[in-house]
Amino acid sequence: MAIMRPITEQPASMKERTWRTNIETPSTAPYSIQFYRETIPVDADENPVGKAVQEQIGVNRLFDAVAEETVEIATGRVTFLDLIDGLSQFADRWADEEYNKPPIDPNPIEPTP
């Protein structure tokens, strides 16, 4: 016998979004970027009302093929390589921040005399 549960909310629409992005920059191969998408049933207020269905095959582009493609953002028109340069700067800054954190004491409990 199956356990039945009534469906109380029906989706008003389906929302598609990127759920994962990979940026691959190997030292011996062309750089590439992949996006993986998902579709989510949502109600009229854009709240999820069901389980997301993830696309397992990514959208793949080599950097060289899309380097000069542009998008409009709040500060103006930028190329794909401008965005990658910005991400690279964030990565370098955050790596420095992680490197400069004080070491975690392996034994934070001090012995009692």
One Martini backbone bead per residue (centre of mass of N, CA, C, O) as a GRO file, in nm:
protein
  113
    1MET     BB    1   0.097   0.036   0.023
    2ALA     BB    2   0.059   0.363  -0.029
    3ILE     BB    3   0.160   0.678   0.046
    4MET     BB    4  -0.048   0.952   0.075
    5ARG     BB    5  -0.021   1.289  -0.068
    6PRO     BB    6  -0.131   1.587  -0.102
    7ILE     BB    7  -0.148   1.838  -0.335
    8THR     BB    8  -0.142   2.191  -0.256
    9GLU     BB    9   0.067   2.289  -0.482
   10GLN     BB   10   0.091   2.456  -0.780
   11PRO     BB   11   0.259   2.543  -1.036
   12ALA     BB   12   0.299   2.844  -1.218
   13SER     BB   13   0.607   2.779  -1.288
   14MET     BB   14   0.922   2.775  -1.451
   15LYS     BB   15   1.264   2.776  -1.339
   16GLU     BB   16   1.571   2.881  -1.473
   17ARG     BB   17   1.908   2.779  -1.369
   18THR     BB   18   2.218   2.805  -1.228
   19TRP     BB   19   2.393   2.553  -1.016
   20ARG     BB   20   2.671   2.534  -1.184
   21THR     BB   21   3.030   2.627  -1.197
   22ASN     BB   22   3.308   2.581  -1.419
   23ILE     BB   23   3.660   2.659  -1.398
   24GLU     BB   24   3.915   2.578  -1.633
   25THR     BB   25   4.296   2.602  -1.568
   26PRO     BB   26   4.508   2.444  -1.712
   27SER     BB   27   4.852   2.425  -1.796
   28THR     BB   28   4.800   2.211  -2.073
   29ALA     BB   29   4.520   2.351  -2.151
   30PRO     BB   30   4.242   2.472  -2.233
   31TYR     BB   31   4.028   2.695  -2.137
   32SER     BB   32   3.717   2.660  -1.937
   33ILE     BB   33   3.348   2.662  -1.931
   34GLN     BB   34   3.078   2.554  -1.709
   35PHE     BB   35   2.723   2.496  -1.720
   36TYR     BB   36   2.458   2.416  -1.494
   37ARG     BB   37   2.120   2.329  -1.507
   38GLU     BB   38   1.785   2.415  -1.382
   39THR     BB   39   1.450   2.312  -1.289
   40ILE     BB   40   1.182   2.498  -1.118
   41PRO     BB   41   0.907   2.484  -0.938
   42VAL     BB   42   0.680   2.766  -0.905
   43ASP     BB   43   0.519   3.009  -0.772
   44ALA     BB   44   0.396   3.329  -0.797
   45ASP     BB   45   0.653   3.409  -0.584
   46GLU     BB   46   0.906   3.209  -0.658
   47ASN     BB   47   0.851   2.957  -0.493
   48PRO     BB   48   0.928   2.656  -0.423
   49VAL     BB   49   0.715   2.340  -0.507
   50GLY     BB   50   0.966   2.162  -0.588
   51LYS     BB   51   1.184   1.972  -0.754
   52ALA     BB   52   1.475   1.986  -0.894
   53VAL     BB   53   1.600   1.968  -1.231
   54GLN     BB   54   1.897   1.841  -1.345
   55GLU     BB   55   2.142   1.905  -1.565
   56GLN     BB   56   2.414   1.689  -1.667
   57ILE     BB   57   2.469   1.870  -1.914
   58GLY     BB   58   2.685   2.098  -2.012
   59VAL     BB   59   2.789   2.416  -2.082
   60ASN     BB   60   3.052   2.468  -2.322
   61ARG     BB   61   3.353   2.684  -2.314
   62LEU     BB   62   3.606   2.835  -2.466
   63PHE     BB   63   3.780   3.110  -2.413
   64ASP     BB   64   3.868   3.176  -2.709
   65ALA     BB   65   3.564   3.175  -2.823
   66VAL     BB   66   3.458   3.414  -2.583
   67ALA     BB   67   3.644   3.658  -2.508
   68GLU     BB   68   3.469   3.904  -2.676
   69GLU     BB   69   3.226   3.874  -2.538
   70THR     BB   70   2.933   4.055  -2.431
   71VAL     BB   71   2.806   4.247  -2.148
   72GLU     BB   72   2.564   4.403  -1.942
   73ILE     BB   73   2.637   4.607  -1.672
   74ALA     BB   74   2.624   4.852  -1.441
   75THR     BB   75   2.922   4.964  -1.551
   76GLY     BB   76   2.888   4.813  -1.831
   77ARG     BB   77   3.072   4.694  -2.085
   78VAL     BB   78   3.186   4.347  -2.103
   79THR     BB   79   3.399   4.096  -2.116
   80PHE     BB   80   3.478   3.784  -2.049
   81LEU     BB   81   3.776   3.851  -1.969
   82ASP     BB   82   3.701   4.061  -1.758
   83LEU     BB   83   3.557   3.864  -1.568
   84ILE     BB   84   3.795   3.671  -1.528
   85ASP     BB   85   3.984   3.880  -1.408
   86GLY     BB   86   3.808   3.936  -1.161
   87LEU     BB   87   3.809   3.646  -1.049
   88SER     BB   88   4.115   3.629  -1.018
   89GLN     BB   89   4.137   3.855  -0.808
   90PHE     BB   90   3.966   3.722  -0.597
   91ALA     BB   91   4.131   3.462  -0.567
   92ASP     BB   92   4.392   3.599  -0.474
   93ARG     BB   93   4.280   3.745  -0.226
   94TRP     BB   94   4.155   3.497  -0.080
   95ALA     BB   95   4.414   3.335  -0.061
   96ASP     BB   96   4.564   3.539   0.113
   97GLU     BB   97   4.366   3.535   0.348
   98GLU     BB   98   4.401   3.235   0.414
   99TYR     BB   99   4.712   3.239   0.453
  100ASN     BB  100   4.688   3.483   0.688
  101LYS     BB  101   4.575   3.311   0.883
  102PRO     BB  102   4.568   3.190   1.169
  103PRO     BB  103   4.639   2.925   1.320
  104ILE     BB  104   4.508   2.633   1.424
  105ASP     BB  105   4.471   2.499   1.719
  106PRO     BB  106   4.496   2.162   1.790
  107ASN     BB  107   4.483   2.249   2.122
  108PRO     BB  108   4.258   2.453   2.286
  109ILE     BB  109   4.311   2.298   2.547
  110GLU     BB  110   4.425   2.364   2.846
  111PRO     BB  111   4.610   2.255   3.081
  112THR     BB  112   4.595   2.150   3.403
  113PRO     BB  113   4.796   2.173   3.698
   0.00000   0.00000   0.00000
